[in-house]
Amino acid sequence: MQKREIGHLLVSQIGMECMGGSHGYGQVPSEKYAIEAIRNAYQEGCTFFDTAETYGKEMFEAGHNERLVGKAVEPFRKDITLATKLYLNTQEVENNGLEKVIREHLKKSMKNLKTDYIDLYYLHRINRDIPIEDVA
């Protein structure tokens, strides 16, 4: 599969948004099926996988999709680009400070994803109460 650059990251031209393994596109598949789909995508040359800390909260709990993706990509983690997203809650930031909140979310995502690094970490939604300049 052809590759493309996202900044300094080299990723497969076709990536896999993994949200559907937890919610969003009709009936949620079994965990076994979702893991198989992710692994099959990798076997076909996909090296870019995207999730978010909130995926799955509607039907399961926050972090569900990250845990699913972490389990699926564990055998080939070092060979892929893994992306996840965070959401900044106004009250949480006001109570704990922006840097601390981001670090806590990042640590939890890494634990969910069974990895000690995330290749691309970005905002899921911009919270207009928190200046984007401060987040950057």
N, C-alpha and C positions, 0 to 999 in steps of 0.2 A: 504494500500500500504506500502511496506517496506520502511525503511528510510536509509539514508546514511549520513555520516558526511563530511562536507566541512569545514575544520578547526574546529571551535567550533559551527558551524551551523548544525542543524539536518534538512535535507530536504528529500522530497519524492524521491524515487529511480528514478522516471520519472519526469522530469521537463518540463516546457513549455516555449519554445522560442517564444516570441510573435510578432516577426518581421513581420510575414505573415499578420498581421492585418493592415499593412501600406504599404508594398511593398515586392517584392522579390520572390514570388512563384506564378507567373501568375496573374490573375485578383485579385485585392484587394477586399475583401468582404465588405459588408456594415458594418458600425459601430455596428449596432444592432447584426449582426451575429458574429462579432469578440468578442464583449463583452460576448455574449452567450457562445461562445466556451471557453473563459477563465473561466467563471463561471461554466460551465459543467465540465471542467478539475478539478476544485477545488472540485466539488461534487463527483468526482470519486477518490479523494484522493491526487491529485497533490497539493503540497504545495510550490513548487519552480517555480517562474516566472521570466523570464529574458527579458530585453529590453535594449535599448540604446538611448541616446539623439539624435543620428543622424537618427534613423529609421523613415522613412516617408519623409525625406527631398526630395527624388527623385520625389514624386508625390504630396506632400502636403507642409510641412515645418518641419524643425528640431523640435523635441519634440512631433510630432504627435503621435508616438507610446507610448511614456511615458504617454501622456494625456489619451489615450485610455485605457492603462493598469490601470492607476490610477482610472479611472471611474469604470472599471470592478471589481477591487479588493477592492474597498472602503468598501463594507459591511463586508469583512472578513480580512482586512489588518493585524490585529494583530495576525492572525492565520497562516500567510504564511511567507516565505522567499522571499524577493524581491531584485532582482539584476538589476543594470543598469551599463552602461559603458559610459566613456567619451573619447573624442578625444582631444588631445592637439595640437593646431595649433602653429607652430613655431613663426609666427609674433605676435600672440596674447600673447604668453609667453614673447617674447622679449619686447613688449610694456608695459606689465602690471605686470610681475613677475609670477613665477610658482605658488607660494602658493595662491596668489590672484585669479589667473585664475581657479585653481582647486576649490577653495571655491565658486566662482561665478557659475561655472558649477554645483556643488553639490546643491547649493541653488535652481537653476533653475530646476534641475531634481526633487528635493523634491516637489517643487511647482507643476510641471507637474504631478507627481505621487500622489498628494494629501496626502502627508505623512510628518511626521517630522523626519523620519529616513529611511535610506536605509541599508539593511542588508549586501549586498555585492556590493561594488563599485570598479570598476576596469577599466583599460585601454582597449579601444576597439582595438586600434592598437598602436604599439610602434612607436613613432616618433624618428627616429635616430638622429635628431638634438637636442633632449633634453635628456640628460643623465638619464638613468633609475634609477641610484642611487639617483639623485636629486628628481625624482618623488617619489621614495620609502621614 
